[in-house]
Amino acid sequence: MLDLRELRAFRAVAAEKNFTRAANLLHYAQSSVTAQIHGLEEELGVPLFDRLGRRVELTLAGRRLLTYADRLLDLADEAKRAVQNDGHPAGTLTVGAPETLLAYRLPELLKQFQSRYPAIHLSLTASESCALGPGGVILAPNVDIAFTLDVPLRAGNLVSECLLPEPIVLAVSPQHPLAGKKKAKAEAIGQEQVLVTDRACSYRALFERAMMAEGVPVGASLEFLSVEAIKQCALATMGIAVLPEVVIANELKRGSLVAVDWPRKPLLVYTQMFRHQDKWMSPVMSAFWNLTSSLLQSRVLE
C-alpha cells in the first residue's frame, strides 16, 4: 500500500526538482526525504527521478505517478477537512497569474472569495509572462488554477475557460506628439519609441503583427518586465505604452494618459482560466472556479 508521507515527499521533490528544497518545504531532514523516495521507488520497482547533480527530473514512471499522487493526496486532505469542517470547503488553493491580472483584474475577486470561504488559504504565484508557454506557471504541478492574458488557447492536457476580453491600448502622455491626433498612422508610431513587455507576451506580439500588416516595422523600443514601469514611463513622456486597457483605465479617465487612435480594428486578448485536466477537481477548486466564472463572465467586478 502506498504511503501518503512518501507520496507527499515525492510531490514536493517533483515540484522543487531538488531534495534539499523539498525537505525545507516539508520541514524534514534531507535524509528523511531521500529515504522516503528510495522507499517509494523500491515498492514500485522503478526509478521515479533522474539524478542530474543537485537537480532531479521526473522519469516517465515519475510523471505517470504524479497525477495519481495528486489525486490520492487531495482526496486524503479532503477527507480530513470533511470531518473537521462539517463539509465546508477548507484547505489551501494555489493560484498562478501574471502580474497584470494579479494587480488589476483579480483583487476584488480574491477579496470576495476570502469573504465567502474563510477556511480556504489562498497561495498566489506570479508568473513572469502573460502567455501560456513551456515551463510557465500554469504547468507547474503545485498550481491548482492559473490565469493567462492571451489569445484564446486550447491545450489537450488542460481545461480552460475564456472569461473576459481585454482590449490592448496604445497610450501616451498629453505632451506626446501623437496625443490627440485623429487616425494615427502606423508610420508615425514606427518613428516613436514604444514601451513594451517581454517578447513572450501575447499582446506585444499582437501589436507587432498589426504594425507589420501595414508594412511598418517597430522602431525604437524599451522592454520591461513590469506593466507598472511601462505606465510610469509613459506618464513621463518616454514613449508609447502598449498595455491592456485595465492597467491604465484610471489614467485614461483622468486624462493623464491619452489613447492613440490606432489601429482601426481593436487589439484583443482574453483573461482565461486553466486547470489540469487530470487533476481532481476538489471542492476547494470548484468553489474558486465557479465563483470566478460567475463574477468575471458577468463583469460584476467592473
C-alpha positions as CSV (number, residue, x, y, z in Angstrom):
1,M,0.0,0.0,0.0
2,L,1.3,3.4,-0.9
3,D,2.4,5.6,2.0
4,L,0.9,9.1,2.0
5,R,4.1,10.5,3.6
6,E,6.2,9.1,0.8
7,L,3.8,10.5,-1.8
8,R,4.0,13.9,-0.2
9,A,7.8,13.8,-0.3
10,F,7.6,12.6,-3.9
11,R,5.3,15.5,-4.9
12,A,7.5,18.1,-3.1
13,V,10.6,16.8,-4.9
14,A,8.8,16.8,-8.2
15,A,7.8,20.4,-7.7
16,E,11.1,21.7,-6.4
17,K,13.4,19.5,-8.5
18,N,15.7,19.4,-5.6
19,F,15.8,17.2,-2.5
20,T,17.1,20.0,-0.2
21,R,14.4,22.5,-1.2
22,A,11.7,19.8,-0.9
23,A,13.0,18.9,2.6
24,N,12.8,22.6,3.7
25,L,9.3,22.8,2.3
26,L,8.2,19.8,4.3
27,H,10.2,20.7,7.4
28,Y,12.0,17.4,7.2
29,A,15.7,16.5,7.2
30,Q,17.0,15.9,3.7
31,S,18.0,12.4,4.7
32,S,14.3,11.7,5.6
33,V,13.1,12.8,2.2
34,T,15.8,10.8,0.4
35,A,14.8,7.7,2.4
36,Q,11.1,8.2,1.6
37,I,11.8,8.5,-2.1
38,H,14.0,5.4,-2.1
39,G,11.3,3.5,-0.2
40,L,8.7,4.5,-2.8
41,E,10.9,3.5,-5.7
42,E,11.6,0.2,-4.1
43,E,8.0,-0.5,-3.5
44,L,7.1,0.4,-7.1
45,G,10.2,-1.3,-8.6
46,V,11.0,1.7,-10.9
47,P,13.1,4.8,-10.6
48,L,11.0,7.9,-10.2
49,F,13.7,10.5,-10.7
50,D,16.8,11.0,-12.9
51,R,19.5,12.5,-10.7
52,L,21.3,15.3,-12.5
53,G,23.8,16.6,-10.0
54,R,21.8,18.7,-7.5
55,R,18.8,18.8,-9.7
56,V,16.4,16.0,-10.4
57,E,13.9,15.4,-13.1
58,L,10.9,13.0,-13.2
59,T,11.3,9.8,-15.2
60,L,8.4,8.6,-17.4
61,A,7.2,6.5,-14.5
62,G,7.5,9.5,-12.2
63,R,5.4,11.7,-14.5
64,R,2.8,9.0,-14.6
65,L,2.8,8.6,-10.8
66,L,2.5,12.4,-10.2
67,T,-1.1,12.5,-11.5
68,Y,-2.2,9.7,-9.2
69,A,-0.2,11.1,-6.3
70,D,-2.0,14.4,-6.7
71,R,-5.4,12.6,-6.6
72,L,-4.6,10.5,-3.6
73,L,-3.2,13.3,-1.6
74,D,-6.0,15.7,-2.5
75,L,-8.6,13.0,-1.6
76,A,-6.8,12.3,1.7
77,D,-6.8,16.1,2.5
78,E,-10.4,16.4,1.5
79,A,-11.4,13.5,3.8
80,K,-9.7,15.2,6.7
81,R,-11.3,18.5,6.0
82,A,-14.8,17.0,5.6
83,V,-14.6,15.6,9.1
84,Q,-13.0,18.7,10.7
85,N,-15.1,21.4,8.9
86,D,-18.6,19.9,8.6
87,G,-18.2,19.5,4.8
88,H,-17.4,23.2,4.2
89,P,-14.5,23.8,1.7
90,A,-11.3,24.2,3.5
91,G,-7.6,23.9,2.8
92,T,-5.0,25.6,0.5
93,L,-5.6,26.7,-3.1
94,T,-2.6,27.7,-5.2
95,V,-3.4,30.2,-7.9
96,G,-1.0,31.4,-10.6
97,A,-1.4,34.5,-12.7
98,P,0.6,37.2,-14.5
99,E,1.3,40.5,-12.7
100,T,-1.2,42.4,-14.8
101,L,-4.1,40.2,-13.6
102,L,-3.0,39.9,-10.0
103,A,-2.7,43.7,-9.8
104,Y,-5.6,45.0,-11.9
105,R,-8.2,42.2,-12.5
106,L,-8.2,39.7,-9.6
107,P,-8.0,41.7,-6.3
108,E,-11.8,42.2,-5.9
109,L,-12.4,38.5,-6.9
110,L,-9.9,37.4,-4.3
111,K,-11.5,39.6,-1.7
112,Q,-14.9,38.2,-2.3
113,F,-13.6,34.6,-2.4
114,Q,-11.9,35.0,1.0
115,S,-15.0,36.5,2.4
116,R,-17.2,33.6,1.3
117,Y,-14.7,30.9,2.1
118,P,-12.6,31.9,5.1
119,A,-11.4,28.4,5.8
120,I,-9.5,28.3,2.4
121,H,-6.0,29.6,2.4
122,L,-5.0,31.3,-0.9
123,S,-1.4,30.9,-2.1
124,L,-0.7,33.2,-5.1
125,T,2.1,32.7,-7.6
126,A,3.1,35.4,-10.0
127,S,4.2,34.4,-13.5
128,E,6.7,36.4,-15.4
129,S,4.9,36.1,-18.7
130,C,1.3,36.8,-19.6
131,A,1.2,33.9,-22.0
132,L,1.0,30.2,-21.7
133,G,4.3,28.6,-22.6
134,P,6.7,25.8,-21.8
135,G,7.7,25.9,-18.2
136,G,5.1,28.6,-17.4
137,V,3.5,28.7,-14.0
138,I,0.3,27.2,-15.4
139,L,2.0,23.9,-16.0
140,A,3.6,23.7,-12.5
141,P,2.3,20.6,-10.7
142,N,1.8,22.7,-7.5
143,V,-0.6,25.2,-9.2
144,D,-4.3,24.3,-8.9
145,I,-5.8,27.1,-11.1
146,A,-3.9,29.5,-13.3
147,F,-4.8,32.5,-15.4
148,T,-3.3,33.9,-18.7
149,L,-3.8,37.0,-20.7
150,D,-3.6,35.8,-24.3
151,V,-5.4,34.9,-27.5
152,P,-7.9,32.1,-26.9
153,L,-5.9,29.0,-26.1
154,R,-6.6,25.3,-26.2
155,A,-4.3,22.6,-24.7
156,G,-5.1,18.9,-24.7
157,N,-4.0,18.4,-21.0
158,L,-5.8,21.5,-19.7
159,V,-9.4,22.5,-19.1
160,S,-9.9,26.2,-20.0
161,E,-12.5,28.9,-19.7
162,C,-12.4,32.2,-21.6
163,L,-13.6,34.9,-19.2
164,L,-13.1,38.5,-20.4
165,P,-12.0,40.3,-23.5
166,E,-9.1,42.6,-22.7
167,P,-8.6,45.5,-25.2
168,I,-5.0,46.5,-25.8
169,V,-4.4,50.2,-25.9
170,L,-1.6,52.4,-27.2
171,A,-1.3,55.3,-24.7
172,V,0.8,58.4,-24.4
173,S,1.1,61.4,-22.1
174,P,-0.8,64.5,-23.2
175,Q,2.5,66.1,-24.1
176,H,3.5,63.4,-26.5
177,P,3.4,64.3,-30.3
178,L,0.7,61.7,-31.0
179,A,-1.6,62.8,-28.2
180,G,-5.0,63.9,-29.6
181,K,-4.2,63.1,-33.2
182,K,-7.1,61.6,-35.0
183,K,-6.5,58.4,-37.1
184,A,-2.8,58.0,-36.2
185,K,-0.8,56.1,-38.9
186,A,1.5,53.2,-38.4
187,E,4.3,55.2,-40.0
188,A,4.0,57.8,-37.2
189,I,4.0,55.1,-34.5
190,G,7.1,53.5,-36.1
191,Q,9.0,56.7,-35.7
192,E,8.4,56.9,-31.9
193,Q,9.8,54.9,-29.0
194,V,7.4,52.2,-27.8
195,L,7.3,50.8,-24.2
196,V,6.6,47.1,-24.3
197,T,6.7,43.9,-22.3
198,D,8.9,40.9,-23.0
199,R,8.7,39.1,-26.3
200,A,6.8,36.1,-24.8
201,C,3.9,38.5,-24.1
202,S,0.9,37.9,-26.3
203,Y,-0.3,41.5,-26.6
204,R,3.2,42.7,-27.6
205,A,3.1,40.1,-30.4
206,L,-0.4,41.3,-31.4
207,F,0.9,44.9,-31.6
208,E,3.9,44.0,-33.7
209,R,1.8,41.9,-36.1
210,A,-0.6,44.8,-36.6
211,M,2.3,47.1,-37.4
212,M,3.8,44.6,-39.9
213,A,0.4,44.1,-41.5
214,E,0.7,47.8,-42.5
215,G,4.2,47.3,-43.7
216,V,5.8,49.2,-40.9
217,P,8.5,47.7,-38.6
218,V,8.5,48.7,-34.9
219,G,11.3,51.2,-34.4
220,A,13.0,52.0,-31.1
221,S,11.6,50.2,-28.1
222,L,12.2,49.8,-24.3
223,E,11.4,46.4,-22.9
224,F,10.1,45.9,-19.3
225,L,9.1,43.1,-17.1
226,S,6.6,45.3,-15.2
227,V,3.5,46.8,-16.6
228,E,3.6,49.4,-13.8
229,A,7.0,50.5,-15.1
230,I,5.7,50.8,-18.6
231,K,2.8,53.0,-17.3
232,Q,5.1,55.3,-15.3
233,C,7.5,55.8,-18.2
234,A,4.5,56.7,-20.5
235,L,3.4,59.2,-17.9
236,A,7.0,60.6,-18.1
237,T,6.6,61.1,-21.9
238,M,9.2,58.5,-22.7
239,G,7.2,56.8,-25.4
240,I,4.0,54.9,-26.4
241,A,2.8,52.4,-23.9
242,V,1.3,49.1,-25.2
243,L,-0.8,47.9,-22.4
244,P,-4.2,46.2,-21.6
245,E,-6.8,48.9,-21.0
246,V,-7.5,47.6,-17.5
247,V,-4.0,48.7,-16.5
248,I,-4.4,52.3,-17.5
249,A,-8.2,52.8,-17.2
250,N,-7.8,55.3,-14.3
251,E,-5.1,57.3,-16.1
252,L,-7.2,57.4,-19.3
253,K,-10.3,58.6,-17.3
254,R,-8.2,61.3,-15.6
255,G,-6.6,62.4,-18.8
256,S,-3.0,61.8,-17.5
257,L,-2.7,59.3,-20.4
258,V,-4.3,59.6,-23.8
259,A,-5.2,56.7,-26.1
260,V,-3.7,56.7,-29.6
261,D,-6.3,56.3,-32.3
262,W,-4.7,53.2,-33.9
263,P,-5.4,50.6,-35.2
264,R,-8.9,50.6,-36.7
265,K,-9.5,47.0,-35.7
266,P,-9.2,46.6,-31.9
267,L,-6.3,44.5,-30.5
268,L,-7.9,41.9,-28.1
269,V,-6.5,39.3,-25.7
270,Y,-8.6,37.5,-23.1
271,T,-8.4,36.7,-19.4
272,Q,-8.5,32.9,-19.3
273,M,-8.6,30.4,-16.5
274,F,-7.0,26.9,-16.7
275,R,-6.6,23.8,-14.6
276,H,-5.0,20.4,-15.3
277,Q,-7.4,18.0,-16.9
278,D,-6.3,15.0,-14.9
279,K,-6.2,16.8,-11.5
280,W,-9.0,16.0,-9.2
281,M,-11.5,18.9,-9.0
282,S,-11.7,19.3,-5.2
283,P,-14.4,21.3,-3.5
284,V,-11.8,24.0,-2.9
285,M,-11.0,24.2,-6.6
286,S,-14.7,24.0,-7.5
287,A,-15.6,26.9,-5.2
288,F,-12.9,29.2,-6.8
289,W,-13.6,28.1,-10.4
290,N,-17.3,28.6,-10.1
291,L,-17.1,32.0,-8.3
292,T,-14.5,33.3,-10.8
293,S,-16.6,32.1,-13.8
294,S,-19.7,33.8,-12.3
295,L,-18.1,37.1,-11.4
296,L,-15.8,37.7,-14.3
297,Q,-18.0,36.5,-17.1
298,S,-20.9,38.6,-15.9
299,R,-18.5,41.6,-15.4
300,V,-19.7,42.0,-11.8
301,L,-16.2,43.2,-10.9
302,E,-16.1,46.0,-13.4
